[in-house]
Amino acid sequence: MIATTSPGQPTFDPSVGTSDGGIGWAIRDTLAMTGRNLTAMRRVPQVLVFSLVQPVIFVFMFRYVFGGAIEIPGQNYVDYLMPGIFAQTVSFGAINTAVGLAEDKGKGLLERLRSLPMSRAAVLGGRVLADTVRNTVIVVLMVLIGLLVGFRTHTNLPLVIAGIAVLVFFGVALASIFVLIGLSVPNGEAAQAAAFPLLAPLTFASSAFVDPSTMPGWLEWWARRQPLSKTTEAVRALMLGGPTAGPVTASLLWSVGIIAVMAPLAIAKYRKA
């Protein structure tokens, strides 16, 4: 079960000596790593608090500072705004995936985990799953905050829950990108610095806060087609009403496509880390 690929560094092949072919082993190890990461978040509650502070600031800024100058024909601006805030919250939350992995890498934790008899998939899977749980909690809290500032859903509870599920799945897709970033930089500060050039055009050059028709033609083309805009449109359709099949399908296709491309790259990077 344990083989040595280099002096003093044993590795584990989960396909050898496991009664369930390695799949059950990988699931158990992933859940164990998820529990470890959630425990670390619980012991440092400031992580959750500050993850909530930034989107709350954006809510108040766009709702009460900029909102009076932005008009969305036929729609209350706060209803238009909040799905964009939800998508932005999930996007910025993905930075924690990169920061957490970069810090574990910098501390040598990844090297120690690689030497243990555990599934290699558990380290990345546990990180993404824990951050998905955190994202879900934060999105639910943001929905409640939206209700406090005047946001109202116009559909039913199952569709609202479906909107949250679309957001969470989009967060998983972004996490696959930020896993690769976290494994490619030396520390958490570098991970944060590397994240902003990616998130800025994704978040602000989108339909999250304003109607893309007000943008220059070249920017409008991007804003209408990029993944965060499609996810925001899907959430608006599910929570506010309107045709859902097109926006939801487009968002899910973007998320699946991102995972299909980035997850293998992240796994390959982890194997070489």
N, C-alpha and C positions, 0 to 999 in steps of 0.2 A: 504493500500500500504506500509506503514512504520510500521515495528514491532520492538519490543525491545527484543534482545536476552540476554542482560546483562545491568545492570544499567547504564544509561547515554550513551549507544551506540546503536543508532537505526540502523537497517539494512533495505535494500530494496529488495523486491522480484519483479523482472522485469516481472514476468509472471502474476502479479495481476494488473488489472486496466490499461493495455495498449491495445490500439485498434488493434495493429498488432501482438499480442501474444508474444511480447518481442524481436523479431528478429530485427525489425526496430529500436527499442529503443537501442539495443546493437550496431547496426551499427552506429547510430548517436553518441552514447557516445564514441565508438572507434575512429571515425573520429575526435571528439572533443579532445580526448586525443592525437591523432596523431598530430593535430594542435598545441597542447600545447608543445609537445616534439620537433616538428620542430621549433617552435618559440624560444625555449630554445637554440637549435643549432644555429639558425640565430643570436641570441644575443651574442653567444660566438663562433665567426667564427674560433677561434683557434682550436676548436674540429675538424672541417673539414680540416683545413690546416694540422694539425699534423697527421690526419688519412691518408693524402696524402703523407706526407713527408717520412714515413717509407717505403712504397712500392717503391717510387722513388729511395730511397737509395739502395734498393735491386736490382732495375733495373740496376742502374749504376754499382753496385758492380759485379753482375753476367755478365752483358754485356761487361764491359771493364776491370775488374780485373780478374775474373775467366773464362770468356768466351773463352779466347784464349787457355786455357788448357783443355777445354771440347769439345769433338767431338761427334756429332750425325751423324752417317752415312747417307748420302743422303739428309741431311737437314741443312739449315742455323740455327745456334744455337739460334739466336735472335728470329726466328719464333717458335722454340721449347720452348724457355724460357718464352715468354710473356703470353701464356695461363696459365702456372704455376704461374706466378706473379699475374694474375687476380684471380686465385683460392686462392692464399695466402692472397691477399688483402681482399677478402670476409671473409676468415677465421679469420684473425686478427681483422677485423671490428666487428665481432660478440662480441668481448670483451666489446664493448661499451654498448651492451644490458645488460650484467651482471653488469657493473659499474653503469649505470644509475639506474637500479632497486635497487642495493645495497645502493646507495646514497639516493634514495627516501625513502627506508626502514629506513635507519639510521636517516634521518631527521624527521621521523614520518609521512611523506606524505601519505604512503600507509594506515596507520590507519585512517587518515582524509578522504581519498577517500572512504574507506570502510563504513564510517558513512554517506555518501551522498546517495541520491536517484538516483543511477546510476548503470548501468550494471557492474557486477563484471568482466566480460570478457573484458571490455573496457580498463582496466589498462594494462593488459598484451598485448592485441591486439594492443593498441595504441603505446606501446613501440616498439613492433616488426615491425609494419607497418612504423613507423617513421625511424627506423634503416634500413629498407628495401629501403626506398626512399634515404637515405644517401648512402647506398651501391651501388645503381644504379648510382647515380651521380659520385661516386668515380670510379667505374668500367669504365664508359664512359670516364672520364678524363684519366684513365690509358691506355685505348686504344689509345687515342690521343698522350699520352706520348710515348707509344710503337711505334707509327708511326714516331715520331721524332728521335728515336734511331735505326730505320731501320726495324722495324716489318712491315710485309706486309701480308694482308689477300689474300687468293687465291680462295675464293668462291664469293658469291654475298651478297648484303646487307641483304636480309631476313635471310640468314643463320648466318651472323654475329650477327644480332639482336637475333636470336634464341640462339646463344652461350651466349650472355649476359643474356638472360632469364634463361638459365640453371644455370648460376652462381648465379643470384639473388635468385632463388629458393633454391639452396644449402645454401645460406646465411640465408634464413628463417629457414631451417632445423637446422643449427648450432645455430641460435638464440633460438630455443626451448631448446637446451642444456644449453645455457648461461642464460636463464631466471631462470632455476632451480639453477644454481650456484649463480646468483645474489640474489636470495631469501634465500640462505643458508648461506651467509656470512654477517658479520656485517657492512662492509663499502666497498667503491670503491677500496681501496688499497688491501684488502683481495681478492676481486673479480679478480683483475689483477694477483695477485700471484697464485690464484687457476687456472687461465686460462692457464698459460704457460705449466704446465705438460701435459695438454691435447693437446695443439696446436703444441708443439714441435715434437712429433712423427707423428702427422697428416700431418704437413707441410713439414718437412725436410726428413722424411723417406717415400718419395713418388716419383712419376715420375714427379714432378713439375719442378725440376732443372736438373736432370740427368737421364739417362737411367737406370732403375732398374736392367738390366742385369749386370751392373758393381758392384752390391752390393753382399755381402755374401748371400748364398742360403736362409737362414732363414729370412733375412731382405728383400730379393727380393720377397719372397712369400707375405709378408705383403704389400710391396710397390706397388705391382701390383693389389692388391685386395681392398685396403682401399678406403673410399669414396672420399677423395680429389684427389687421382690419377684417379679414374673413372670420376670425374667431369672435371679434366684437360684434359683427353683423349677425352671427349665429346666436349669440347671447341676447342681442336685442330682439331678434325674432322669437326666441323661446320665452323671454320674460315680458316683452311688450306686445307681442302679437305680430301677425303677418306671415307670409310664406316662410316655412322653415326648412324645407327639403334642400333647396339650393345652397343657402348659407351654411347649414350644418354639414352638408356633404363636403363643401369646399374646405371648411375648417378641419374636418376629420382627415381629408385627403392630405392637406398640408402637414398635419401632425404625424400621420403615418409615414409620409414621405421623408420628413425630417428624421424620424426615428430610424427608418430603413437605411438612410445614408450615414447618419452620425453615430448610431450605436455600434456598428462594426468597427468604425474608426476609433471610437473610444475604447472598445475592448482590446483592439490591437495595441493601442497606446499603453493601456494598463499592463499588458503582458510584457512590454518593453521597459516599463517604468522602473 
